[in-house]
Amino acid sequence: MTSSPNLTPNHIAHTLLTQAHSPATASAIFTTKVLHKPLHLRPTSPDPTSQDARSHRRLLRLRKKEHIARRQKPKPLSAKEKRILGIYDIPPAAQKYEIFVPLHNLWVGYMWEILGLKDGNGEGKRGYVTAQGAGSKLASADFHGAEVEVVRSGCVGRVGTRGIVVKDTKFTFEVVTRANVLRTVPKKGTVFRFEIPQPEGDIDVTGDGQGDGETGESMGERRKAETLVFELYGSQFETRAPDRATKKFKQKNMTDL
């Protein structure tokens, strides 16, 4: 935008230029610098360039904040928060004995491998089970899926409780009974009994070396494997299942027997 002042020889700028320059030079300077000088008006709205730069900086800050939030690990829930949320609670619709029967069958196969009655391929192995050899293995085993029965307890009302273990905590066993009832049995002062059916085949249970049957009628007969019965003293079993897997057990006297 160019200015259009009154073209008179009495213009203040022309008068001052005439005093310093010749009339021709003064007229040329006046025409170039005054008459044809552009007048830049400052816009009233903000500069769009500055607005874009501000938005870009804000976007970078938000992206950096999101990146830091993704790298940070979430704070784990406390034990109190887990109890309030009921993360490990079994809903009433799932407290059915039939639901956990397949889990018990898996546990039986798991115990066969631990005791050496079967290998990982499901093939039978000849051997026998002794307290010295199986004691430490049973002490470090996982009992989720085991069917246990309370045979002795400080509370008479708990004696006879039988069901599949659905939760093996440090101080309790939570079992689902055949009546589809979830019961919590404390380990302290309680003796549990569980049975492990042996796989079919000739297995020397007693360790007397007579499982092959060399002479007589034993060569034509296959002795049916008996069920292994164990008793578990809960007062000596107050550990979590993950802790038992890495814990070394030593033989010691049990004063509470």
Beta strands, then each sheet from edge to edge (+ up, - down):
strand 1: 147-153
strand 2: 162-168
strand 3: 172-177
strand 4: 182-186
strand 5: 190-196
strand 6: 228-233
sheet 1: 4+ 3- 2+ 1- 5+ 6-
end
